[in-house]
């Protein structure tokens, strides 16, 4: 899952990115609405987290602009402006949810999952590949009834490959699923993740194999 966080409190944004990362979420962060708009044109986000008080404007004015540009990702407003009429204003302008600061990360995660269950962003109930069933929303992997525990980055690679089972996935697509745009990616980092993931899948008897399509990307196939 990839989210866009538009928040000018850098310490809060950093802490939130780390906390969401523990839930398997890649978070792109920006402090300005203008930069956020460019990022939404370049990336397909599963959800957008939006503050109201930003250096270049009121966050709520950003919502109609996004919708007019064709962005249908659910938007959750995260703000200290949490009076009843302010919440009503946010929901009326088009926010999918409205959460007052301070908040628990667990509550934010529950709200993210809730908005992703709504059409048109209805999440797949499960991706079946080989003997595995993958829940892309909760990032759970089971082999029949047994859970398969994977490190976060390997799990994100697996979900991305499994969603495109039988098709080649570009390296750039996999890197975008695993790293946010501010991270410096080592040249062999993705290959290392996939090498470890490939061995774990083989050892667990998942019935899938990951092929390297040289110079292009990777492909997950059922054995």
C-alpha positions as CSV (number, residue, x, y, z in Angstrom):
1,X,0.0,0.0,0.0
2,X,1.3,3.5,-0.9
3,X,0.0,6.7,0.8
4,X,0.7,10.4,0.3
5,X,1.0,12.4,3.5
6,X,0.6,16.2,3.1
7,X,1.8,17.5,6.5
8,X,4.0,20.5,7.4
9,X,5.0,19.3,10.9
10,X,8.1,17.4,9.8
11,X,8.6,15.6,13.1
12,X,5.1,14.3,13.1
13,X,5.4,13.3,9.5
14,X,8.6,11.4,10.1
15,X,7.1,9.6,13.1
16,X,4.0,8.8,11.2
17,X,5.9,7.5,8.2
18,X,7.9,5.1,10.5
19,X,4.7,4.0,12.3
20,X,2.9,3.3,9.0
21,X,5.9,1.5,7.6
22,X,5.5,-1.0,10.4
23,X,2.1,-1.8,8.9
24,X,3.7,-2.4,5.5
25,X,2.8,1.0,4.1
26,X,5.1,3.1,1.9
27,X,4.5,6.8,2.6
28,X,5.5,9.7,0.4
29,X,5.6,13.0,2.3
30,X,5.4,16.6,1.2
31,X,4.7,19.8,3.1
32,X,3.1,21.8,0.3
33,X,-0.1,21.5,-1.8
34,X,1.7,22.4,-5.0
35,X,4.2,19.5,-4.6
36,X,1.4,17.2,-3.5
37,X,-0.5,17.9,-6.7
38,X,2.5,17.0,-8.8
39,X,3.0,13.8,-6.9
40,X,-0.6,12.7,-7.5
41,X,-0.1,13.2,-11.2
42,X,3.0,10.9,-11.1
43,X,1.8,8.2,-8.7
44,X,-1.3,6.1,-8.0
45,X,-1.9,6.4,-4.3
46,X,-4.1,4.1,-2.3
47,X,-5.1,6.9,0.0
48,X,-4.1,10.5,0.8
49,X,-3.6,11.9,4.3
50,X,-4.2,15.7,4.3
51,X,-3.5,18.4,6.9
52,X,-5.6,21.6,6.8
53,X,-3.1,24.3,7.8
54,X,-0.3,24.2,5.2
55,X,2.3,26.8,4.1
56,X,0.6,27.4,0.7
57,X,-3.0,27.1,1.6
58,X,-6.0,25.5,3.3
59,X,-5.9,21.8,2.8
60,X,-9.6,21.5,2.1
61,X,-9.3,23.6,-1.0
62,X,-7.1,20.8,-2.4
63,X,-9.8,18.2,-2.4
64,X,-11.9,19.6,-5.3
65,X,-8.8,20.2,-7.3
66,X,-7.7,16.6,-6.9
67,X,-11.2,15.3,-7.9
68,X,-11.3,17.6,-11.0
69,X,-7.9,16.2,-12.0
70,X,-9.4,12.6,-11.9
71,X,-7.8,11.4,-8.6
72,X,-10.3,9.1,-6.9
73,X,-8.0,7.9,-4.0
74,X,-9.8,8.3,-0.6
75,X,-8.7,11.3,1.4
76,X,-8.5,11.4,5.2
77,X,-8.1,14.8,6.8
78,X,-5.7,14.8,9.7
79,X,-5.9,18.1,11.6
80,X,-6.0,19.9,15.0
81,X,-9.1,21.7,13.7
82,X,-11.5,19.2,15.1
83,X,-14.6,21.2,16.1
84,X,-17.9,19.6,15.0
85,X,-18.6,22.3,12.4
86,X,-15.0,21.9,11.1
87,X,-15.5,18.2,10.7
88,X,-18.8,18.8,8.9
89,X,-17.0,21.3,6.6
90,X,-14.3,18.8,5.7
91,X,-16.8,16.0,4.9
92,X,-19.0,18.3,2.9
93,X,-16.1,19.4,0.7
94,X,-15.4,15.8,-0.2
95,X,-13.1,14.2,2.4
96,X,-13.7,10.5,2.9
97,X,-12.9,10.7,6.6
98,X,-11.8,13.3,9.2
99,X,-9.5,12.6,12.1
100,X,-8.5,15.0,14.8
101,X,-5.0,15.3,16.2
102,X,-3.7,13.8,18.4
103,X,-4.7,10.3,17.3
104,X,-3.5,6.7,17.6
105,X,-1.8,5.1,14.6
106,X,-4.0,2.1,15.2
107,X,-7.1,4.3,14.7
108,X,-5.6,5.8,11.6
109,X,-4.9,2.3,10.2
110,X,-8.5,1.3,11.0
111,X,-9.8,4.3,9.2
112,X,-7.5,3.7,6.2
113,X,-8.8,0.2,5.9
114,X,-12.3,1.3,6.2
115,X,-12.2,3.8,3.4
116,X,-10.4,1.3,1.2
117,X,-13.3,-1.1,1.7
118,X,-15.6,1.4,0.1
119,X,-16.2,1.5,-3.7
120,X,-14.5,2.5,-6.0
121,X,-11.4,1.5,-4.1
122,X,-12.8,-1.9,-3.0
123,X,-9.8,-4.0,-2.1
124,X,-9.5,-7.5,-3.4
125,X,-10.7,-10.1,-0.9
126,X,-7.6,-12.2,-1.5
127,X,-5.0,-13.0,-4.1
128,X,-4.4,-16.7,-4.7
129,X,-1.1,-17.8,-6.0
130,X,0.0,-21.4,-5.8
131,X,-0.8,-22.6,-2.2
132,X,-0.8,-19.0,-0.9
133,X,-3.7,-16.6,-0.2
134,X,-2.6,-13.0,0.2
135,X,-4.7,-10.3,1.8
136,X,-3.4,-7.1,0.2
137,X,-5.2,-4.8,2.6
138,X,-4.0,-6.3,5.8
139,X,-0.8,-7.7,4.3
140,X,-1.4,-11.3,5.6
141,X,-0.1,-14.3,3.8
142,X,-1.3,-17.8,4.5
143,X,-0.4,-21.2,3.1
144,X,-3.7,-23.1,3.5
145,X,-4.2,-22.4,7.2
146,X,-0.6,-21.5,8.2
147,X,0.6,-17.9,8.3
148,X,3.8,-17.1,6.5
149,X,5.7,-14.3,8.2
150,X,7.8,-12.1,5.9
151,X,9.8,-9.0,6.4
152,X,7.9,-5.8,5.4
153,X,9.8,-5.1,2.2
154,X,9.7,-8.7,1.0
155,X,6.0,-8.7,1.7
156,X,5.5,-5.6,-0.4
157,X,7.4,-7.2,-3.3
158,X,5.3,-10.3,-3.0
159,X,2.0,-8.5,-3.1
160,X,3.1,-6.4,-6.1
161,X,4.2,-9.5,-8.0
162,X,1.2,-11.6,-7.0
163,X,-1.3,-8.9,-8.2
164,X,0.3,-9.3,-11.6
165,X,0.8,-13.1,-11.5
166,X,2.0,-14.5,-14.8
167,X,3.1,-11.0,-16.0
168,X,6.4,-9.3,-16.0
169,X,6.6,-6.5,-13.4
170,X,9.1,-3.7,-14.1
171,X,11.9,-3.0,-11.6
172,X,10.7,0.6,-11.4
173,X,7.2,-0.7,-10.4
174,X,8.6,-2.9,-7.7
175,X,10.9,-0.2,-6.3
176,X,7.9,2.2,-6.2
177,X,6.0,-0.3,-4.1
178,X,8.8,-0.8,-1.6
179,X,10.5,2.6,-1.3
180,X,9.2,6.2,-1.0
181,X,10.4,8.8,-3.3
182,X,12.8,10.3,-0.7
183,X,14.7,7.1,-0.1
184,X,18.0,6.5,-1.7
185,X,17.8,3.0,-3.3
186,X,21.0,1.0,-3.6
187,X,21.5,-0.6,-7.0
188,X,21.2,-4.2,-5.8
189,X,18.7,-3.6,-2.9
190,X,15.7,-4.9,-4.8
191,X,17.6,-8.0,-6.1
192,X,18.6,-8.8,-2.5
193,X,15.0,-8.6,-1.3
194,X,13.8,-10.8,-4.1
195,X,16.7,-13.3,-3.6
196,X,15.7,-13.8,0.1
197,X,12.0,-13.8,-0.8
198,X,12.5,-16.5,-3.4
199,X,14.2,-18.8,-0.9
200,X,11.5,-18.2,1.7
201,X,8.8,-19.1,-0.8
202,X,10.6,-22.2,-1.9
203,X,11.3,-23.4,1.7
204,X,7.7,-22.8,2.7
205,X,6.4,-24.9,-0.3
206,X,4.2,-22.1,-1.6
207,X,4.0,-23.5,-5.1
208,X,5.2,-20.3,-6.8
209,X,8.5,-19.2,-8.3
210,X,10.0,-15.8,-9.1
211,X,11.8,-15.5,-12.4
212,X,14.3,-12.8,-13.3
213,X,13.5,-11.2,-16.6
214,X,17.0,-9.8,-17.3
215,X,17.1,-6.1,-17.8
216,X,13.4,-5.7,-17.4
217,X,12.0,-6.9,-14.0
218,X,10.6,-10.0,-12.4
219,X,7.7,-12.4,-12.9
220,X,5.9,-14.6,-10.4
221,X,4.5,-17.9,-11.8
222,X,2.8,-20.9,-10.3
223,X,4.7,-24.1,-10.4
